[in-house]
Amino acid sequence: MALDGDMTVQETLRRHSGALAFFIERRMLCVGCPTEAFHTLADVARIHGYPLEAFLEALEAAIKGEKEPPRDAERGNR
């Protein structure tokens, strides 16, 4: 699947329907946001305080339907 930080939210949602629940469960307002076509996954991770690699791994696990770690466990220190 190979997610990377340069993918936009819009591109991710179009390619991977499982990403929708990931953003909603974390109360990230990315879904339907006017900037979803421009914000990258790296932008989202930074804005929400997640280390990029942990964010991408959790998103990939959600897309694959795997069990994820608790939401707060993957968030970095602010």
C-alpha positions as CSV (number, residue, x, y, z in Angstrom):
1,M,0.0,0.0,0.0
2,A,2.9,2.3,0.8
3,L,1.5,5.4,2.4
4,D,3.9,8.3,2.6
5,G,3.9,11.7,4.1
6,D,3.6,13.5,0.8
7,M,0.1,12.0,0.0
8,T,-2.7,14.4,0.4
9,V,-5.7,13.6,2.7
10,Q,-7.9,13.7,-0.4
11,E,-5.7,11.2,-2.3
12,T,-5.6,8.9,0.7
13,L,-9.4,9.0,1.2
14,R,-10.0,8.2,-2.5
15,R,-7.6,5.3,-2.6
16,H,-8.3,3.8,0.9
17,S,-11.9,3.8,2.2
18,G,-10.6,2.5,5.6
19,A,-8.9,5.9,6.1
20,L,-12.3,7.6,6.6
21,A,-12.9,5.8,10.0
22,F,-9.3,6.5,11.1
23,F,-9.8,10.3,10.8
24,I,-13.3,10.3,12.2
25,E,-12.4,8.1,15.3
26,R,-9.6,10.5,16.1
27,R,-11.9,13.5,15.7
28,M,-9.6,14.9,13.0
29,L,-11.7,17.3,10.9
30,C,-9.8,16.3,7.8
31,V,-12.8,14.6,6.2
32,G,-14.6,17.3,4.2
33,C,-12.2,20.0,5.1
34,P,-11.6,22.5,2.3
35,T,-7.8,21.9,2.6
36,E,-8.0,18.1,2.3
37,A,-6.8,18.5,-1.3
38,F,-3.7,20.3,-0.2
39,H,-2.8,19.0,3.3
40,T,-0.5,16.1,3.2
41,L,-0.4,13.3,5.7
42,A,2.8,14.8,7.1
43,D,0.9,18.1,7.7
44,V,-1.9,16.2,9.5
45,A,0.6,14.3,11.7
46,R,2.4,17.6,12.6
47,I,-0.8,19.6,13.2
48,H,-2.2,16.9,15.5
49,G,1.0,16.1,17.4
50,Y,1.8,12.7,16.0
51,P,5.3,11.5,15.0
52,L,5.0,10.9,11.2
53,E,6.1,7.3,11.2
54,A,3.8,6.3,14.1
55,F,0.9,8.1,12.3
56,L,1.5,6.4,9.0
57,E,1.8,3.0,10.7
58,A,-1.5,3.5,12.6
59,L,-3.2,4.7,9.4
60,E,-1.9,1.8,7.4
61,A,-3.1,-0.7,10.1
62,A,-6.6,0.9,10.1
63,I,-6.8,0.7,6.3
64,K,-5.8,-3.0,6.5
65,G,-8.3,-3.6,9.3
66,E,-5.7,-4.5,11.8
67,K,-6.0,-3.8,15.5
68,E,-4.4,-0.5,16.4
69,P,-2.7,0.7,19.5
70,P,-4.7,3.0,21.8
71,R,-5.0,6.4,20.2
72,D,-3.0,8.2,22.9
73,A,-0.2,5.7,22.7
74,E,0.8,6.8,19.2
75,R,0.7,10.5,19.9
76,G,4.0,12.3,20.6
77,N,4.7,14.8,23.2
78,R,3.5,18.3,22.4
